[in-house]
């Protein structure tokens, strides 16, 4: 059986982009996850996370020692006020960086599958994608709750073709991990200690990938062998 990280989460170290977006702020690309929660552990620098959800708009300060997390259907944007670095915890074996993300592009781009794919591509680098998403995010924020609800509908349509693959990832990762805990509890209730002989330590001594352009900055990702 593939050995996932605890809880079948994904772990990355993130150095948030420090280039200037259309509104004069420095930082990452606004986007939403539809099936995954995500958390931040701030390790260095200063910044903010801007969120837009059914609760409305919110801006939360980030500084070393802060732990912040949000549920699916929360549009989020990292703002770098100076040297912002995070450890990022992602649900479902890091599915957010492997597909569960919809960018807040303007409505005409969201409505056109070919235009959306082209805008989401990194062929021109990360900043054109970021700048277009910031433009759409600012418009969405100004438009109010009805626009947010419509964005959610559009986002669900965009990801629909990928749901089968996501389900397989969940079944092999987070679901299997939870079921294994259930099997261990059952065994202990029977006084069956067989699984206690399978303990041990696993180590990733360095990132699996370094310098990858993520949605919000440069990533160092940690992926156990065999995890997709």
C-alpha positions in Angstrom: 0.0 0.0 0.0 1.3 3.5 -0.8 2.4 5.4 2.3 0.7 8.8 2.2 1.6 11.7 4.4 -0.5 11.7 7.7 -4.2 12.1 6.9 -3.3 11.8 3.2 -2.7 15.5 2.9 -0.3 17.3 0.6 2.5 19.5 2.0 4.4 22.2 0.2 6.6 25.1 1.1 5.6 28.3 -0.7 7.4 31.5 -1.3 4.6 33.9 -2.3 5.1 35.9 -5.5 6.4 39.5 -4.9 5.6 41.0 -8.2 2.9 43.7 -8.7 -0.7 42.8 -9.7 -3.1 45.2 -11.5 -4.3 46.7 -8.2 -0.8 47.5 -7.0 -0.6 44.7 -4.5 2.0 42.0 -4.6 1.1 38.3 -4.4 -0.6 35.3 -5.9 -3.5 34.3 -8.2 -7.1 34.3 -6.8 -8.8 30.9 -7.2 -11.3 28.5 -5.6 -11.1 24.8 -4.7 -14.4 22.9 -4.9 -13.6 19.7 -2.9 -10.6 20.6 -0.8 -9.8 22.5 2.4 -6.4 24.2 2.5 -4.3 25.5 5.4 -1.4 27.8 5.9 1.3 27.8 8.5 3.2 31.1 8.2 7.0 30.7 8.6 8.4 34.0 7.5 7.5 37.5 6.4 4.3 39.5 6.5 1.2 39.5 4.3 -2.5 38.9 4.1 -5.0 36.4 2.7 -8.0 37.9 1.0 -11.0 35.6 0.9 -14.4 35.8 -0.8 -17.1 33.2 0.0 -20.8 32.9 1.0 -19.7 34.9 4.1 -18.6 37.8 2.0 -15.1 39.4 1.6 -12.5 39.2 4.3 -8.9 40.1 4.7 -6.8 38.3 7.3 -3.3 39.3 8.4 -0.5 36.7 8.1 2.7 36.7 10.2 5.1 34.1 11.5 3.2 31.6 13.7 -0.2 32.2 12.2 -2.2 29.2 11.2 -5.2 29.8 8.9 -7.4 27.5 6.9 -10.5 27.7 4.8 -13.2 25.4 3.4 -14.0 24.5 -0.2 -15.8 27.3 -2.1 -13.6 30.0 -0.6 -11.9 32.2 -3.2 -8.5 33.1 -1.8 -5.7 35.4 -2.8 -2.4 35.7 -1.0 -0.9 39.2 -0.7 2.8 39.5 0.0 3.7 42.5 2.1 7.3 41.4 2.5 9.1 38.0 2.4 5.9 36.0 2.9 6.6 32.2 3.2 4.2 29.5 4.2 3.9 25.8 4.7 0.8 24.8 2.8 -1.4 21.8 3.9 -3.8 20.6 1.2 -6.6 18.1 1.5 -6.8 14.9 -0.6 -3.1 14.3 -1.3 -2.6 17.8 -2.5 -5.4 17.7 -5.0 -5.6 21.6 -5.1 -2.3 21.7 -6.9 -3.2 18.8 -9.1 -6.4 20.2 -10.6 -9.0 21.2 -8.0 -8.7 24.9 -8.7 -10.7 27.4 -10.8 -9.3 30.8 -11.4 -11.3 34.0 -11.1 -11.0 35.1 -14.7 -13.4 37.7 -16.1 -16.8 36.2 -17.0 -16.2 36.2 -20.8 -13.1 34.0 -20.3 -14.9 31.7 -17.8 -17.7 31.2 -20.3 -15.4 30.0 -23.1 -13.6 26.7 -22.5 -10.9 27.4 -25.0 -10.2 30.9 -23.7 -10.2 29.5 -20.1 -7.6 26.8 -20.9 -5.4 29.3 -22.7 -5.6 31.8 -19.8 -4.9 29.1 -17.2 -1.8 27.9 -19.1 1.7 28.8 -17.9 3.1 29.1 -21.4 3.5 32.8 -20.9 4.6 32.5 -17.3 2.7 32.8 -14.1 2.0 36.6 -14.1 -0.4 37.0 -17.0 -2.5 34.3 -15.5 -2.3 36.0 -12.1 -3.1 39.5 -13.5 -6.2 38.3 -15.4 -7.5 36.4 -12.3 -7.0 39.5 -10.1 -8.9 41.6 -12.6 -11.8 39.1 -12.5 -11.5 38.9 -8.7 -11.9 42.6 -8.2 -14.9 42.7 -10.5 -16.5 39.7 -8.7 -15.9 41.3 -5.3 -17.6 44.5 -6.4 -20.5 42.7 -8.0 -21.9 41.2 -4.8 -23.4 37.8 -3.7 -25.3 37.0 -6.9 -22.1 37.2 -8.9 -20.3 34.9 -6.4 -23.1 32.3 -6.7 -22.9 32.5 -10.5 -19.1 32.0 -10.3 -19.7 28.8 -8.2 -22.0 27.4 -10.9 -19.5 28.2 -13.6 -16.6 26.7 -11.6 -18.6 23.5 -11.1 -19.2 23.2 -14.8 -15.5 23.7 -15.5 -14.3 20.9 -13.2 -17.1 18.4 -14.0 -15.1 16.4 -16.6 -12.4 15.7 -14.0 -14.5 14.5 -11.1 -14.0 10.8 -11.9 -10.2 11.2 -11.6 -10.6 13.2 -8.4 -12.8 10.5 -6.9 -10.1 7.8 -7.6 -7.5 10.0 -5.9 -9.8 10.5 -2.8 -10.6 6.8 -2.7 -7.0 5.8 -2.7 -5.9 8.5 -0.3 -8.0 10.2 2.3 -10.9 7.7 2.2 -8.5 4.7 2.4 -6.6 6.3 5.3 -9.8 6.9 7.2 -11.0 3.4 6.6 -7.6 2.0 7.8 -8.2 3.8 11.1 -11.5 2.1 11.4 -9.9 -1.3 10.7 -7.3 -0.6 13.4 -10.0 0.4 16.0 -11.9 -2.8 15.1 -8.7 -4.8 15.6 -7.9 -3.3 19.0 -11.5 -4.0 20.2 -10.8 -7.7 19.3 -7.4 -7.5 21.1 -5.8 -8.1 17.7 -2.4 -6.3 17.8 -1.2 -7.5 14.4 -1.0 -4.0 12.9 1.2 -2.7 15.7 4.1 -4.8 14.2 3.9 -2.6 11.0 5.1 0.7 12.6 8.1 2.5 11.3 9.6 5.8 10.1 9.5 7.3 6.6 11.5 10.4 5.6 11.6 12.8 2.7 15.0 14.4 3.1 14.4 17.0 0.4 11.5 18.3 -1.7 10.3 16.1 -4.5 9.9 19.2 -6.7 11.6 22.6 -6.3 11.0 26.0 -8.0 7.6 25.0 -9.5 5.4 27.9 -10.4 2.2 27.4 -8.3 -0.9 29.5 -8.2 0.4 31.7 -5.4 4.2 31.5 -5.7 7.2 29.2 -6.0 6.6 25.8 -4.6 8.7 23.1 -3.0 6.5 20.0 -2.9 6.8 16.8 -0.8 5.3 13.8 -2.5 5.8 10.3 -1.2 6.8 7.7 -3.7 3.7 6.2 -5.5 1.4 9.1 -4.7 0.1 10.7 -7.9 
